[in-house]
Amino acid sequence: MCSIFDTELWSILDGLTLLLNRNLNRILIKTNSLEVIHALLKDDSTSSRLALVRQIQQIYEVLSIRWSDMSQERSI
């Protein structure tokens, strides 16, 4: 059984892989999981042990990616 954290990582990885295969390199990722954003942006041994995090970080180095915290956005 996958946690919400793992599910979010898999979704980001799948989306980035599709975009990378289509040669798109300017990407904005929106998520409401600060835990995921922090894990992906940290360069410490704790978060980098996870294979999913490492894969996303490798793609992140190739592409121009911006992160957006959806919890900070307001509905109109």
Phi, psi and omega in degrees: 000129181273143174280168177299320178303310180297318180298318178297317178298316179298320179297316179295315180298315179299315179296316179296321179297316178298315181294322178296318179293338178262011178060031174267132185232001174247109191229139172244120179257125177251130178212153176257017181251097176297329179299318179293313180301314180297318180296322182284329182271342178285151178239037181258171186291334183294307183282331184284353176287335182284128182299320179298316180298316180298318180297315179295319179297324178295317177293322179303323180292332182275323186259164173264099186245136172245147179249143177227130177272108183295337180290343179272346180279150180248142177280143178257000000 
